[in-house]
Amino acid sequence: MDHDFCNVDGARRLKQRIEEYWRERGYEVEVKLVEAGFVAAMRSARTDVRSDMVNGLPTRQDEEEHERSRPSHRGLMEVA
């Protein structure tokens, strides 16, 4: 397996893996690829992988999963 995640193909594979990982766990994660152009230190072009996660964790749960995880109050009577 090619582990270069800085080129276009590697960044695309990493994006897909991140999105699938969190989708399977009920989270919606937005991952974008950003072309950074030529980087002298790397002596090549670079593609950055950026997301809307904070500290590596998703910021929002998938709407469908969110509805399923909410406690249901149907059938409960309110006591006054």
N, C-alpha and C positions, 0 to 999 in steps of 0.2 A: 504494500500500500504506500502511496506517495504521501509523505507527511509535510509537504511544503504548502502551508496554508496562506502564504503571502501572494502566490500567483493566482490568476483568475480562476483556474479550475479548482485549485485547492480551497480558495475562499468560498467558491460556490458550494463545494461539498460540505465545508464547515457550517455554512449558513443553513443548509438543508438539515444537517444533523442536529443543530441547536433547535431549530423550529420543530422538528419531529419529536425530539426529546421532551420538550415542554408541552407540546400538543397532547402527547400520550398521558401526561399528568394533569390535563385539564386547564392548561394555561395558554394564553394567547401572547406570543412574543413576536415583535416586529424586528427583523434583522435586515440590514441594508449592506450592500457592497459599495465601497467608495474607492474609485480609482485614484491612487495617490501619485501616479506618474513615476518618473525615474528617481531613484534614491541613490546618491553617490556612494554612501556607505555600504549599500547592498549590491551595488553595481548592476542593478536591474530595476524594472518597474515593480510597483507594489500595489496590492489591492487590500484595503482595510475592511474588516468585518465589524460593523457597529450595530448596536441593538438598543432597544428602549428599556433594557433591564437595569436595575440598580444593584451594585455589589454582586452581580452575577445571578440575581434572582428576578423573576418576572414581577411586573408592577400591576398586572391585572389578570384576573381569572377569566377563562372563556365564559361567555354569557350563559350558554347551555349548562355548563358544569356549575356555574354560580347558582343558577336556579335550583339545580338538584341538591346542592349542598345546604341551601337555606332550610331552616326548620319549618315544618308545615304546621299551620295553626288551624287548618280546616277541622271541623268537627269539635273544636273546643268551645265551651260556653264561657262567656265572660261573667264573672261573679262580681256583683256590685256591692 
